[in-house]
Amino acid sequence: MNLAAVADMRAKFPDLDLVLIESGGDNLAATFSPELADLTIYVIDVAAGDKIPSKGGPGITRSDLLVINKIDLAPHVGASLEKMDTDARRMRGERPFVMTNLKKSEGLDRIIAFIEAKGGLGRPARAKVS
């Protein structure tokens, strides 16, 4: 179904450079195959608990980038960012992850840099105006 929707979108908008697909479901029951995507970014919410990275699953272990978002909520939900960091490092090996508070754009620059570098979407050079 995702591929048909992408094909329809590309037919309507042939000049698209980027198509983002949000895959519903949880980490253990992913509904979109990462093999069908050029780049996968998996986002988890600190409010879901600090055990999420340690549970593994394809989103945690195989995504190109793991985003641990809403770090500002950690003290309110009793989540340990240190535990999440340690577990993410252990489960992901060399694969990158970033801790963010996207509501305040904290860590957004790292996500953008990753997408530009790994997704082949570098920013175009700015024209100089005289």
N, C-alpha and C positions, 0 to 999 in steps of 0.2 A: 504494500500500500504506500509506503514512504517513497519508493522509487517512482511509482505512477504519479504521485503528487509533485515530485520534483520535475518529472518530465513535462507535466502540464504547466508548471510554473515557468520552466525554461522556454516552452513554446510561446507563452504569453509575453515573456520578458526575455528576449534572446540575448540581451546585453548584460545579463547578470554575471557578476564576478564571483559572488559568494552566495551560497544557500545554507542557511542554518536549519537544522532539524532537531527539535526537542523530542526526546524519547521518553515517553511516560513509563511508569513502573519503578520498581526499586532496583537496587544494585544486584540482587540475586536473580531477578527475572527481567533482564533487559529485553526490550521489545524491538530493538534495532541492532542489527549486526555491525560491529565496528569494521568488519572487513569491507563493508559497502561505503565507508566514509573515508575521505582523505585525511581527516584529523578528528580525533574525538576528545572532548573535554567533559569530564564528569564532575558535577557540582554536588557537594553534600553540605548540609546545614548543621552547624554546631548544636543547635537546639534539639536535634535528633539524638544527641548523646555522644559522649567521647569514645564509645566502643565501636562506632561505625567503621573507622579505618581498620581495626583489628579483625573485623569479620571477613575481610577480603571480598571476593566476588569480582566479576569482570570489570566493573566500573572503577573499583579501587586499584586493582592490580594491573589492568591492561590499557586503561585510557592513556592517551598521549599526555594529558595534563589533568591532574586532580586539583580541584578548587575546593578548599575548606572555607566556606563562607559563614558570615555572621559571627565572627570571632568576638564581637562586642557583647554577645549574649552569653558567653561562657560563664561568667560569674552568676548570672541569673538562673541558669539551669544546672549548675553544679558540674559543668564540663571542664576537664583539664586540657588546656591547649598543649601543655607539655606532653601529655599522654598521646594526644592526637598526632602531634609532630613525630614522636618516637614510633608510634604504630604505623604512620604513613610511610616513614623512612624504611621500616622493616618490611612492610608489605609491597612497597613499590620498587625497592632496589634502587637502580639508577634513574628511574623515571621521575620527572619533575612533579612537584606539587607547590601550591601557594596558599597561604592563609590570608583571607581577605575580610574586609568589611565593605562590601560593594555599595552599601547605602551611602557611605562617605568616600567612596572611590579609593579606599586603602587597598593597595595590591593590584588595582586595575591596570596600572602601567606595566606590571609584570605579565599580566594576561595578554595585553595588547602586544607587547614585545614578543611573546611566545607565538601568538597567532601570525604575526608578521614574519617571523623567522621560519617557523615550521610549516606554515600554511602557504608560503609563497605570496604573501600579501603585503609586501613592503610598502611603506608610504611613498607616494610619488614625490619627486623633487619639487619643491616650491619654486614657482617662477619668480624671478626678481623683477620688481617694478621700479622703473626709474622715475 
